[in-house]
Amino acid sequence: VLKRQRPSVLDWCAGCGGQAAMLTPDQAAVIAKVSSRTIYRRVEAGVMHYTETAEGFLLVCANSLET
């Protein structure tokens, strides 16, 4: 089964204080080579920058993958 991925979007990241590529948790997990649940844990712990869309979807700052 092929699953269509949403492309990353350029958006404001309050943690970085500027524009950054924002990724879905699944995209971030693939790049960071961890599980999606690990990404959610890092967001909940305040380790990663994130935003939520008007629809309630979580987007993770690509810059915070390096932290």
VOPAGU-2260 file (C-alpha; in pm, 1 decimal, decimal comma):
REM VOPAGU-2260
SITE   aa  ch    i         X         Y         Z
SITE  VAL   A    0       0,0       0,0       0,0
SITE  LEU   A    1     140,7     334,0    -100,6
SITE  LYS   A    2      75,3     623,8     131,1
SITE  ARG   A    3      97,4     973,0      -6,8
SITE  GLN   A    4     314,3    1192,7     212,9
SITE  ARG   A    5     239,7    1556,9     269,0
SITE  PRO   A    6     535,8    1767,0     156,1
SITE  SER   A    7     714,1    1974,3     417,1
SITE  VAL   A    8     597,9    2332,1     441,6
SITE  LEU   A    9     787,2    2647,9     519,0
SITE  ASP   A   10     629,0    2812,8     820,6
SITE  TRP   A   11     714,4    3027,1    1123,0
SITE  CYS   A   12     882,4    2840,6    1408,1
SITE  ALA   A   13     854,5    3021,7    1740,3
SITE  GLY   A   14    1137,4    2807,5    1882,6
SITE  CYS   A   15    1378,3    2909,8    1607,0
SITE  GLY   A   16    1240,8    3259,8    1575,3
SITE  GLY   A   17    1214,0    3236,5    1199,0
SITE  GLN   A   18    1095,7    3044,0     895,7
SITE  ALA   A   19    1171,5    2672,0     898,1
SITE  ALA   A   20    1070,5    2355,9     716,1
SITE  MET   A   21     788,0    2192,6     909,0
SITE  LEU   A   22     743,7    1816,1     883,4
SITE  THR   A   23     480,9    1564,5     982,1
SITE  PRO   A   24     580,6    1342,8    1275,3
SITE  ASP   A   25     617,1    1048,7    1033,5
SITE  GLN   A   26     850,1    1246,4     806,1
SITE  ALA   A   27    1052,8    1364,0    1106,3
SITE  ALA   A   28    1078,5    1005,5    1234,0
SITE  VAL   A   29    1217,1     880,6     902,4
SITE  ILE   A   30    1475,8    1159,1     888,0
SITE  ALA   A   31    1578,3    1114,9    1253,3
SITE  LYS   A   32    1574,8     734,2    1220,4
SITE  VAL   A   33    1346,7     691,2    1521,5
SITE  SER   A   34     983,8     591,5    1568,2
SITE  SER   A   35     696,3     834,3    1531,4
SITE  ARG   A   36     621,2     776,3    1899,5
SITE  THR   A   37     972,8     899,2    1984,4
SITE  ILE   A   38     900,7    1219,5    1792,7
SITE  TYR   A   39     577,5    1266,9    1990,0
SITE  ARG   A   40     765,6    1205,5    2317,9
SITE  ARG   A   41    1029,0    1463,8    2224,5
SITE  VAL   A   42     756,9    1717,0    2142,2
SITE  GLU   A   43     579,0    1646,0    2471,9
SITE  ALA   A   44     910,6    1685,0    2659,2
SITE  GLY   A   45     971,5    2023,1    2495,4
SITE  VAL   A   46    1284,9    1901,4    2318,2
SITE  MET   A   47    1152,7    1970,4    1967,5
SITE  HIS   A   48     990,0    2278,8    1819,9
SITE  TYR   A   49     644,0    2229,2    1675,0
SITE  THR   A   50     326,0    2395,7    1562,6
SITE  GLU   A   51     -28,7    2279,3    1508,7
SITE  THR   A   52    -229,1    2353,2    1197,6
SITE  ALA   A   53    -578,2    2501,6    1208,0
SITE  GLU   A   54    -704,2    2146,4    1146,2
SITE  GLY   A   55    -518,2    2021,1    1455,4
SITE  PHE   A   56    -231,7    1843,3    1279,5
SITE  LEU   A   57     111,2    1846,7    1442,6
SITE  LEU   A   58     406,4    1977,0    1241,8
SITE  VAL   A   59     763,9    1946,1    1370,7
SITE  CYS   A   60    1042,8    2192,9    1295,8
SITE  ALA   A   61    1312,1    2027,1    1084,7
SITE  ASN   A   62    1578,8    2238,7    1257,5
SITE  SER   A   63    1495,4    2086,8    1595,0
SITE  LEU   A   64    1566,6    1734,7    1467,6
SITE  GLU   A   65    1933,0    1811,4    1524,6
SITE  THR   A   66    1885,1    1885,2    1895,9
